[in-house]
């Protein structure tokens, strides 16, 4: 078989995103089932369950940034994803019996898988948000399924372990197409200089954090199976559609425009469940945009770029999680409009740093290039600007894996506080 024929057998970006996205759903299902089976069994006091939940969140989301940095240094994205899936299988087997081991193993495995698989998708997205949105969207469905499976006593334990093992095999044999050298979306480029890259990433991740806080506050206003399913559907559709729409209408149109539409809706969200679901769908439209934009800002570091938005999700969700556990008062609904507007402002300026005109003589067709000269060569070289210490973007879905205890210590309230919402 020739090298060209072998290359044609490799997976395209869409196939890679879909396959890894389905494996992502399995990982998130296992993560939430392992946590919520403890609520079902009731063998541990409420305080111990809260500690396990906090430990999971810190491991699953807080570790993604440092693990992403390490994966970038070693270029070991597939091994990181495989290690995460390998940890998921014994964690599923130990759930409900060796609780601490199960939670630590699935938290670390979740972080490893997200960083590795997320970087694999980002490196092949070509600076466009469609495939990252496809990868993260199934995680929201996995979170919802995991909560229900856990509260039912983990009846599908063996099936879920087999699914995780199958995901490990699929990830191991995957043959994604070779990654391009950098993210070069039309009209976008990494900011020039380390300070500009850091500012761009801080603005984008700041938008993620504020959006996560607003989204969790909105979703926490409602309980019930029907609303939970609607919120899950909104999360899946919003994440998947947001990247596709952003690539066709423009990132700022979708990222900023959707948040501006959310602002008036949050006023009615506490009184009308359909309005709350619509507001959360609009919030989710921005996730794939901010994730891919972070990657475009630092294209040489896809692991870090995926991990940073996950860390922002943890930070933004922390007040809502503490409120659900009964340790802090709830966020006033009057603060939702300022929060949403603040998220719109930060994402606007973060994307603005990527929208400076990108034109270089090296990007023009050969027939239009002037005769080579020392002067033109120098100008062409200066036209290619890359972020110092580059990196990649965020996931968002990870936020849907966050869970928290509740003040009344009841499984129903725990479930209501942990529906997928407001994530990156």
Secondary structure, DSSP 8 states (H G I E B T S, - for coil): --HHHHHHTSB-HHHHHHHHHHHHHHHHHHHHHHHHHHHHH--S-HHHHHHHHHHHHIIIIIHHHHHHHHHHHHT-HHHHHHHHHHHHHHHHHHTTTSHHHHHHHHHHHHHHHHHHHHHHHHTTSTT-SHHHHHHHHHHHHHHHHHHHHHHTT-TTHHHHHHHHHHHHHHHHH--B----SS---TT----SSHHHHHHHHHHHHHHHHHHHHHHHHHHTT--SHHHHHHHHHHHHHHHHHHHHHHHHH-HHHHHHHHHHHHHHHHHHHTT-HHHHHHHHHHHHTTHHHHHHHHHHHTTT-HHHHHHHHHHHHHHHHHHHHHHHTTSS----TTHHHHHHHHHHHHHHHHHHTT-S----GGGS-GGGS----HHHHHHHHHH----TT-------GGGGG-----TT--HHHHHHTTSS-S--
